[in-house]
Amino acid sequence: MAGEEGRRKERGVSKYSHLLESDATFRAWYANVLRASHNTGLHYFLRMGRICDELCPVTPKEIGAMNKTELMTFVSTVVSDLEKGVSGVTIHSYVKAIKSWARFNGTKPEERINMTRNLRMRTASWSTPRRSP
């Protein structure tokens, strides 16, 4: 089917694919998340890619090796950096991706990460409008 091959070429390769090629454990985590939910796997991969390549000079292996205190400090720093222009729902997605990767590496981050209240409220724009009395 020539049409399908053409579509695959158009979609291209992720700019973060080098992370999968360089780390077998990261590749296994990604495959594991994809098995549960394809969309979640794609989102988590893109979030982790942006964190590692654009936000912080860190590799997935370094994040996976962090203890709880280092991990929570790292996540708090990422959240602070993202609060400058990203919605609360998106930030929450970044946090979930990091926590998923950490759990896969044996660290169980159960602590809560707080976000600015105004940022959380800004994300509620899709809620059902109230009727006027």
N, C-alpha and C positions, 0 to 999 in steps of 0.2 A: 504494500500500500504506500505509494509514493507520497500521497498527501500527508500522511501521518509523519513521515520522516521530515518533510518540509516544516511542519509545525514544531517539531522538536528542535530543529536548527534555529528557528526564529526565537524560541524561548531562551536559548542559550544556557550558559552555565553561571551559577551564582558567583558573585565576586568573593564570596566567603568559602568557596569549595576547597580552597587550599587548607582550611582548618580540618576538613574531613580527611584529606589526603595525608596530612602530617601527623595525625593522632588517631590510632586505632580505637582507643577507648572512647573518644569523642564520636567517632563513626558508629560504634556500637550503641552508644546512648541515643544518637539520632535515629538509628534503625529501630530501637526499642520504642521511642516516642512515636515514630511514624506508625508502628504496628497498632498502637492504641488509638491514634487519631492522626490522619494525614495532615489536616489543617493545623492542628496544634504542633505537630512536628515541624512543619514549615515555618510557623511563626517563631517557635522557640529557637530554631536554627538561625533565622535571620536576626533575632534579638541577640543571641550569643555572638554572632558574627559582628554585629555593629559594636557591641561592647568591646570585643577583643581587638578589632581593627580600627575603630574610630574614636571610642570614648576613653579607653584605658589601654596603656601599653602592657597587656597581659595576654597569656595564652589560655586556652581551656584547661590545659594540664595544670597550670599554676592555680587557677580557680579551684579545680578539683582537689588540689593538695592542701587547700586552706583549712585550718581548724575553725571551730564555730565562731570564735571571737574575730579572727581575721576575716572570715566570710561575712559576718554581720557588718563589720566596718567597711568592707568592700561594697556590699549592697547599699549601705547607707550613703556612701560616696557617689555611687552610680545614681541613686535616687535624687540626691542633691543636684547632680549635674543635669539630670533630665528634667527636673522641675522648672528649669529656666525656659522651657518652650514646648514641652510634650504634655499631653493630657494625662490625667490620673489613671484612666483605664489602660493606656499604653504603658505607663510606668509599672503598673501592676503586672502586666504581661512580661516585662523585663524581669521583675522580681521572681515571678513564677518560673521563668526559664532558668535563672541562676539556681534557684532552689531545687529544681528538677535535676539539673546537672550535679549539684552538690550531693543530693540523695543517691544518685547513681554511683557516686564516688565514696559513699559510706558516711557522709556527714549529714545529720538530720537537723537542718535548721528549722526550729520551731518558733523562734522568737518573731515577734510582730515588727514590721517595718512601718513606721508612721509617715504619713504624707501631710502636707499642708492642707488644712480643711478647705480653703477656697479652691484648691486644685481638685479635690475630690468632688466638690459641689459643681464645678465647671463641667464635669463629665456627665452629669445627669440630664443633659439636654434632650435625650431621646425619650424621656419619661412621658407618660400620658398627661396631657394638659388637664387641669382641673376645670370643671364647669363653673360658670358664674352663677351665683344664686339668683 
